[in-house]
Amino acid sequence: MFEAVLCTVRRIGHRTIDSIWRMGVAARFFLLTLLHSGICLRRPHLVIREIFSAGVLSLIIIVVSGLFVGMVLGLQGYETLQTYGSEEALGILVALSLVRELGPVVAALLFASRAGSAITAEIGLMKATEQIAAMEMMAVDPISRVVAPRFWGAVISMPLLAALFSAMGVFGGYLVGVVLIGVDEGAFWSQMQAAVDFREDIMNGVIKSVVFGVAVTVVALFEGYDAPPTAEGVSRATTRTVVTSSLAILALDFVLTAFMFRGV
């Protein structure tokens, strides 16, 4: 009995130490990425190509998901507001829900699932096929040539995708609330414009999306660069990217919301 408890404690200790060690290595990896970003920023075509890969290729899922989320918000919000006779405030509910919370969070989760997993798989396969080792042998720094362009491309893409998600969500709420249900169009837009504040709502949502983009990209790059050079290792790294990124997004969302809106 005592040996079983001791083995359990030892196993927990090993996993805790390993997790702390990986966090430290990931932080060092992030700092190295920032320090080696000068070369890729002087060659903007590398970043533009990664913006296309991470951002443009994610447009369909972002736009379609934003539209349907906005339509669901329009339906649910109308049913709730109708109880209190405040159907004209539907625009406020849809806009604030999307700009403050659902836009950055859901867009980041979709971004992690689509672009983050692709980044991890791509870098993991480059490592498995020894392309990373070949770069090192040719005196080409893989951090500045492979990692940094993907980092900046994804970080730039994430706020733009979140903004498109929120815009399509507002449009979806308009379609359901105004076109289908019959809420007054003037009240829908005018109350939305009066209630949504640029600094308190829109800018805070942009800050959230930037933080989520950095977190998702760092996790995806680190997992791909640290993946064992086997098919199973790349598969596990891709899975860890989606799980870790999703948990990081939700945890950071709570922290940022507590700081941003505590006085609202």
C-alpha positions in Angstrom: 0.0 0.0 0.0 2.8 2.4 1.0 4.7 1.6 -2.2 1.6 2.3 -4.4 1.1 5.7 -2.7 4.8 6.5 -3.1 4.7 5.5 -6.8 1.7 7.8 -7.3 3.3 10.7 -5.6 6.5 10.1 -7.6 4.5 10.0 -10.9 2.7 13.3 -10.0 6.0 14.9 -9.1 7.6 13.8 -12.4 4.7 15.2 -14.4 4.6 18.5 -12.5 8.4 18.9 -13.0 8.1 18.1 -16.7 5.2 20.5 -17.1 7.2 23.3 -15.4 10.2 22.5 -17.5 8.2 22.6 -20.7 6.7 26.0 -19.7 10.2 27.3 -19.2 11.4 26.0 -22.5 8.4 27.4 -24.3 9.0 30.8 -22.7 12.7 30.7 -23.9 11.4 29.6 -27.4 9.1 32.6 -27.4 11.9 35.0 -26.5 14.1 33.6 -29.2 11.3 34.0 -31.7 11.0 37.7 -30.9 14.8 38.2 -31.0 15.1 36.5 -34.4 12.2 38.4 -35.9 14.3 41.1 -37.5 15.3 39.1 -40.5 11.7 38.0 -41.4 10.4 41.6 -40.9 13.0 42.8 -43.4 11.7 40.2 -45.9 7.9 41.0 -45.8 7.1 38.5 -48.5 7.7 35.7 -45.9 5.2 37.2 -43.5 2.6 37.9 -46.3 2.8 34.3 -47.4 2.1 33.1 -43.8 -0.8 35.6 -43.5 -2.3 34.0 -46.5 -1.8 30.5 -45.1 -3.0 31.3 -41.6 -5.6 34.0 -42.3 -7.0 33.9 -45.8 -7.4 30.1 -45.8 -9.3 30.4 -42.5 -11.8 33.0 -43.8 -14.5 30.5 -44.8 -14.9 28.9 -41.4 -14.6 32.3 -39.6 -17.2 34.0 -41.8 -19.7 31.2 -41.9 -19.4 30.5 -38.1 -19.8 34.2 -37.3 -22.9 34.5 -39.4 -24.6 31.5 -37.7 -23.5 32.6 -34.2 -25.0 36.0 -34.9 -28.2 34.5 -36.1 -28.5 32.3 -33.0 -27.9 35.4 -30.8 -30.6 37.2 -32.7 -33.1 34.4 -32.1 -32.2 33.8 -28.4 -31.9 37.5 -27.7 -35.2 38.3 -29.1 -37.0 35.7 -27.1 -35.4 37.0 -23.9 -35.9 40.7 -24.6 -39.5 40.1 -25.7 -40.3 39.0 -22.2 -39.3 42.5 -20.9 -40.7 44.5 -23.8 -37.2 45.5 -25.0 -37.0 44.1 -28.5 -35.4 47.3 -29.8 -32.4 46.6 -27.7 -31.6 43.5 -29.7 -28.8 45.3 -31.6 -27.1 46.2 -28.3 -27.2 42.6 -27.1 -25.9 41.1 -30.3 -23.1 43.7 -30.7 -21.8 43.7 -27.2 -21.9 39.9 -26.9 -19.9 39.6 -30.1 -17.4 42.5 -29.7 -16.6 41.9 -26.1 -16.7 38.1 -25.8 -17.9 35.8 -28.5 -16.0 37.4 -31.4 -12.5 37.1 -30.0 -13.0 33.8 -28.1 -14.8 31.8 -30.7 -12.6 33.1 -33.5 -9.5 32.2 -31.5 -10.9 28.7 -30.9 -11.6 28.2 -34.6 -8.2 29.7 -35.4 -6.5 27.3 -33.1 -8.3 24.3 -34.6 -7.7 25.2 -38.2 -4.5 27.3 -38.4 -2.8 26.3 -35.1 -3.0 22.6 -35.9 -1.8 23.2 -39.5 1.3 25.1 -38.2 2.2 22.3 -35.7 1.8 19.6 -38.3 3.8 21.5 -40.9 6.7 22.2 -38.6 6.5 18.7 -37.1 6.7 17.2 -40.6 9.7 19.5 -41.5 11.4 18.1 -38.4 10.5 14.5 -39.2 11.8 14.8 -42.7 15.0 16.5 -41.4 14.4 19.8 -43.2 15.1 21.6 -40.0 18.4 19.7 -39.5 19.3 20.5 -43.2 18.8 24.2 -42.6 21.1 24.1 -39.5 23.8 22.3 -41.5 23.6 25.1 -44.2 23.9 27.8 -41.5 20.3 28.9 -41.9 18.7 29.7 -38.6 15.3 27.8 -38.6 13.9 30.2 -35.9 14.3 33.2 -38.1 13.4 31.4 -41.4 10.6 29.1 -40.4 9.3 30.1 -36.9 9.3 33.9 -36.9 7.4 34.4 -40.2 4.7 32.0 -39.1 4.5 33.7 -35.7 4.0 37.2 -37.2 1.7 36.0 -39.9 -0.6 34.3 -37.4 -0.5 37.2 -34.9 -1.4 39.7 -37.6 -4.2 37.5 -38.9 -6.0 36.8 -35.6 -7.3 40.3 -34.9 -8.5 40.7 -38.5 -10.3 37.3 -38.3 -11.9 38.2 -35.0 -13.1 41.5 -36.5 -14.7 39.7 -39.5 -16.3 37.2 -37.1 -17.9 40.0 -35.1 -19.0 41.9 -38.2 -20.6 38.8 -39.7 -22.2 38.1 -36.4 -23.8 41.5 -36.3 -25.0 41.0 -39.8 -26.5 37.6 -38.9 -28.3 39.2 -35.9 -29.6 41.9 -38.3 -30.9 39.2 -40.7 -32.8 37.4 -38.0 -34.0 40.3 -35.9 -34.9 42.9 -38.6 -35.5 41.0 -41.8 -37.1 37.8 -40.4 -38.7 38.8 -37.1 -39.4 42.4 -37.8 -37.6 44.5 -35.2 -37.4 48.2 -36.1 -34.3 48.7 -38.3 -33.6 52.2 -37.0 -33.8 51.2 -33.4 -31.6 48.2 -34.1 -28.7 50.3 -35.5 -29.1 53.5 -33.5 -29.2 51.8 -30.1 -26.2 49.6 -31.1 -24.2 52.7 -32.1 -25.1 54.5 -28.9 -24.3 51.6 -26.6 -21.1 50.3 -28.1 -18.1 52.3 -26.9 -14.9 52.3 -29.0 -12.4 52.2 -26.1 -14.3 50.1 -23.6 -15.7 47.5 -26.0 -14.1 47.5 -29.4 -10.5 48.1 -28.3 -10.8 45.6 -25.5 -12.0 43.0 -27.9 -9.0 43.8 -30.2 -6.6 43.4 -27.3 -8.2 40.1 -26.4 -7.8 38.8 -30.0 -4.1 39.9 -30.1 -3.4 38.1 -26.8 -5.2 35.0 -28.0 -3.3 35.1 -31.3 0.0 35.2 -29.5 -0.9 32.4 -27.2 -2.2 30.1 -29.9 0.7 30.8 -32.2 3.4 30.2 -29.6 1.8 26.9 -28.5 1.4 25.7 -32.1 5.0 26.7 -33.0 6.5 25.2 -29.9 4.6 21.9 -30.1 5.6 21.5 -33.7 9.3 22.4 -33.1 9.4 20.1 -30.0 7.5 17.2 -31.6 9.3 13.8 -31.8 10.3 13.2 -35.5 7.8 10.4 -36.0 4.3 10.2 -37.4 2.9 9.4 -33.9 4.9 12.3 -32.4 3.5 14.8 -34.9 0.0 13.5 -34.4 0.3 13.9 -30.6 1.8 17.3 -31.0 -1.1 18.5 -33.2 -3.6 17.2 -30.6 -1.7 18.9 -27.8 -1.8 22.2 -29.7 -5.6 22.2 -30.0 -6.2 21.2 -26.4 -3.6 23.5 -24.9 -4.6 26.4 -27.1 -8.2 26.1 -26.2 -7.5 25.9 -22.5 -5.2 28.9 -22.7 -7.8 30.9 -24.6 -10.5 30.3 -22.0 -8.1 31.0 -19.1 -6.7 34.2 -20.6 -10.3 35.3 -21.5 -11.2 35.1 -17.8 -8.1 37.0 -16.7 -8.5 39.7 -19.4 -12.2 40.1 -18.7 -11.6 40.5 -15.0 -9.1 43.3 -15.7 -10.9 45.1 -18.5 -14.5 45.1 -17.3 -14.3 45.1 -13.5 -15.2 48.8 -13.4 -17.9 48.7 -16.0 
